[in-house]
Amino acid sequence: MIRTVRSRVVAVVVTVAAALGGLVLAAPTAQAAPSDCTSYLADLGYSSTDTNLACAVGGTGLPLDSLLCRLLLSNVSSVPPALAQNACSLAKT
């Protein structure tokens, strides 16, 4: 059952990512640093496609991007909330 819920969450994330994909690719690199977010998480042992996606979403500069980043990291990647907050803040710098 947990796998079913996780797979559904991943499906939603992928759908959102596909919808925002053009915006993520079009965002100027000077505004966001998702690589800082992914590096921070990798140093703590959290490295996956899910974390990379969450960091990319967190660096888009779109409304609620930080919230979505934190939700993805906490609920999909099982990153503790405090670490997710720090990581998503790094994605915006």
N, C-alpha and C positions, 0 to 999 in steps of 0.2 A: 504494500500500500504506500509506503514512504517513497519507493521508487516511482510509483505512478504519479504521486504529487510532485516529486522533483522533476520528472519528465514533463509534466504539464507546465510547471514554472519555467523550465528551460525553453519550452515551446513558446511561451508568452514572451520571454526575453528575446528569443531569436526573432519573433515577429516584430517586436518593438525596435530591435536593432535594424532589421531590414527597412522598417518605415523611416527610421532616423539615419540610415546609412549614408544617404547623400549629404545630410547636414553634418555628420561626423567627418566625412571626407572633405567637405568644403570649409570646415572651421579653420581659421588661421592658426598656425602652430604657435604663434607668440602668445595667444590667449590662454592656452591650456597645455598642461604637461602630464598627459596620462602615463607617460613613461616613468615619471616620479612616483606615481601611485603604484604601478605594477612592480617597480624596483623595491619599494618599501614593503609591499606584501610578499614578494619573493624572498627578501631578506628574513622575513618572519616565517617562511615555510608555506606560504599560500601562493601557489602559482598554478594557474589553469586557464583554459579558454574562458571560463566564467569570470575569473578575476580580471582578465584582460578586457573583456567586454564591459564589465562594470566600470573600470577605470576610463575606458574610452567614452562611455556615456557620461560619466562624471565630468569630463573635460569639454563637453560640447558647448557650454555656455548657454544652453537652453533653459527655460524655466523648469524648475524641479529636477534638474539634472543631478544635483547633489543628493537629493532625497532618493531618487531612483538608484543611484550608485550605491548608497548605503543599504537600501533594501536588497539589491542584488547580492551584494557582498555578504550581508548577514543571513539572508534566507536561502540563497542558492549555494554560496561558497562556504557557509558556516564560519565566516570571519566574525570574531567578537565585535559587538557594536562600537566599542571605543576605538579599536583598530580600524574598523570600517570608516568611522568619522575622520580619523587622521588621514587615511588613504585618500578618501574622496576630497578632502581639503587640498591635498597635494596635487590632485588631478586638475584643480582650478588655478594653480599658480603658474 
